[in-house]
Amino acid sequence: MNPNRLVFLGILFLMTVLSCKQEKPESQDQTLESFRGEVAATLVNIAIAEKKSFDYLINASGKLEAVNQVKIVVQRQGILNELYVKEGDFVEKGKILARLDESNIQFNLEKAKIQRKNAEANYQSEILSFQTLMESGDTAKIARIQDQLKAKSGLFTSEIEMKEAELDLQKGVVIASISGRIADLKIKKGSLVSSGEDLLEIINVNQLELKVKVLESDISQISIGQSASIFPVSGGAGDILGTVRSINPKVDDNGLVQVSIQVSGNTGLLPGMNARAVIRSPQNNSIVVPKQALVYRSGRPVVFTVEKNESKWNYVEVGKDNGKEVEILTGIEVNATVITSNNLQLAHQAPIQIAKD
């Protein structure tokens, strides 16, 4: 073959290869742009990341108890002669609830009175022997002699026995120590009762408190006087307001702290009912987005924002969550436009179309 022809063919091959190498990046760019242009834009809803206060909600459950609830016990042994109340009755403080048999106590009181009179007579007889001393004006010595004679004559002992009998007589009358309703009546009329035996309970159902257990991580968000909403498990009572009344200064073995929430007003609730409390803890000057704007990718929280009709992937650090809104600590700026729908499978720099309201 002609050598000149071989050289020409070689030069032609080399130019073809170089031309292909130069055109390849341009072809790839055109293919990528063409592919992105063919992908349909995802229809999304949006919201604005606002810097504002929002309520962090602490949920806890527990039982309702009466703030004022006392157990009435029998203070001496005897027969329960009279019972003036039944369960459910409302009583005022100071009302007589029951009476024990007084016959033996009255007898003991009369006997103590007679013994005191005898001791008084003996004392007066003994003191006549110290008439000169009584007129001397020596008060210290007179007082000492009087005490000795009262002890010798039995006057001291008889006075104590009479006071004991009077006290036993008073113990036979059972009186309401607070106002409220009668509950757990345990003894029937005519029963023989012992000292210290439970008779009934008085409960002020108009002053209730809900005792709940709160995670120790949330207890720093709770303070005395903080407002709460109470929702009975039985339902039907509506949203009931409450106020944090006390906080137990101890964490139990399960990492929980007991919080007492006083129920406002007469709500028709009863002690022992189960209820749920939502304690509101306002958080100030936080960047807040709707909860729907937050998704998780590989276990990390992500919020998509809008940038030039495309989605932008933003890793964020999440703060508190109240069920409707989420606090964003870092990752997006205030007033950023965030995507709140169709973001579960959304990609970075994906074309989007904002839905109209």
RASULPE-V188722 format. One record per pair of residues at least 4 apart in sequence whose C-alpha atoms are under 6 Angstrom apart, sorted by the first residue. I is the first residue (numbers start at 1). J is the second residue. Records with the same first field share a line. If there is no record, write none. Layout:
I = J ; J
This chain:
30 = 34
41 = 351 ; 352 ; 353
42 = 352 ; 353
43 = 352 ; 353 ; 354 ; 355
44 = 341 ; 342 ; 354 ; 355
45 = 339 ; 340 ; 341 ; 354 ; 355
46 = 338 ; 339 ; 340
47 = 337 ; 338
48 = 335 ; 336 ; 337
49 = 288 ; 289 ; 334 ; 335 ; 336
50 = 287 ; 288 ; 334 ; 335
51 = 285 ; 286 ; 287
52 = 285 ; 286
53 = 283 ; 284 ; 285
54 = 282 ; 283
55 = 280 ; 281 ; 282
56 = 280 ; 281 ; 282 ; 322
57 = 279 ; 280 ; 322
58 = 278 ; 279
59 = 277 ; 278
60 = 212 ; 276 ; 277
61 = 212 ; 275 ; 276
62 = 211 ; 212 ; 274 ; 275
63 = 210 ; 211 ; 272 ; 273 ; 274
64 = 209 ; 210 ; 271 ; 272 ; 273
65 = 208 ; 209 ; 271
66 = 207 ; 208 ; 271
67 = 207 ; 208
68 = 204
69 = 202 ; 203
70 = 201 ; 202
71 = 201
72 = 199 ; 200 ; 201
73 = 196 ; 197 ; 198 ; 199
74 = 195 ; 196 ; 197
75 = 171 ; 195 ; 196
76 = 195
77 = 193 ; 194 ; 195
78 = 100 ; 192 ; 193
79 = 100 ; 101 ; 190 ; 191 ; 192
80 = 100 ; 189 ; 190 ; 191
81 = 99 ; 100 ; 101 ; 190
82 = 98 ; 99
83 = 98 ; 189
84 = 97 ; 98
87 = 182 ; 183
88 = 181 ; 182
89 = 181 ; 182
90 = 180 ; 181
91 = 179 ; 180
92 = 179
93 = 176 ; 177 ; 178 ; 179
94 = 175 ; 176
95 = 175 ; 176
96 = 174 ; 175
97 = 174 ; 175
98 = 174
99 = 172 ; 173
100 = 172
102 = 106
105 = 169
109 = 162 ; 165
112 = 161 ; 162
115 = 158
116 = 158
119 = 153 ; 154 ; 155
120 = 155
122 = 153
123 = 150 ; 153
149 = 153
150 = 155 ; 156
151 = 156
180 = 202 ; 203 ; 204
181 = 202 ; 203
182 = 201 ; 202
183 = 201
184 = 200 ; 201
185 = 200
186 = 199 ; 200
187 = 199
206 = 266
208 = 263
209 = 261 ; 262 ; 263
210 = 260 ; 261
211 = 259 ; 260
212 = 258 ; 259
213 = 256 ; 257 ; 258
214 = 256 ; 257
215 = 256
216 = 255 ; 256
224 = 244 ; 245
225 = 243 ; 244
226 = 243 ; 244
227 = 242 ; 243
228 = 242 ; 243 ; 278 ; 279 ; 280
229 = 240 ; 241 ; 242 ; 277 ; 278
230 = 240 ; 276 ; 277
231 = 275 ; 276
232 = 275
233 = 274 ; 275
241 = 264
242 = 261 ; 262 ; 263 ; 264
243 = 261 ; 262
244 = 260 ; 261
245 = 260 ; 261 ; 262
246 = 259 ; 260
247 = 259
248 = 258
251 = 255 ; 256 ; 257
252 = 256
287 = 327 ; 328
288 = 326 ; 327 ; 328
289 = 325 ; 326
290 = 325
291 = 324 ; 325 ; 326
292 = 340
293 = 303 ; 339 ; 340
294 = 302 ; 303
295 = 301 ; 302
296 = 300 ; 301 ; 302
301 = 316
302 = 314 ; 315 ; 316
303 = 314
304 = 311 ; 312 ; 313 ; 314 ; 338 ; 339
305 = 311 ; 312 ; 337 ; 338 ; 339
306 = 310 ; 311 ; 337
309 = 352
310 = 349 ; 350 ; 351 ; 352
311 = 348 ; 349 ; 350
312 = 348 ; 349
313 = 348
315 = 331
316 = 330 ; 331
317 = 329 ; 330
318 = 327 ; 328 ; 329
319 = 327 ; 328 ; 329
320 = 327
321 = 326
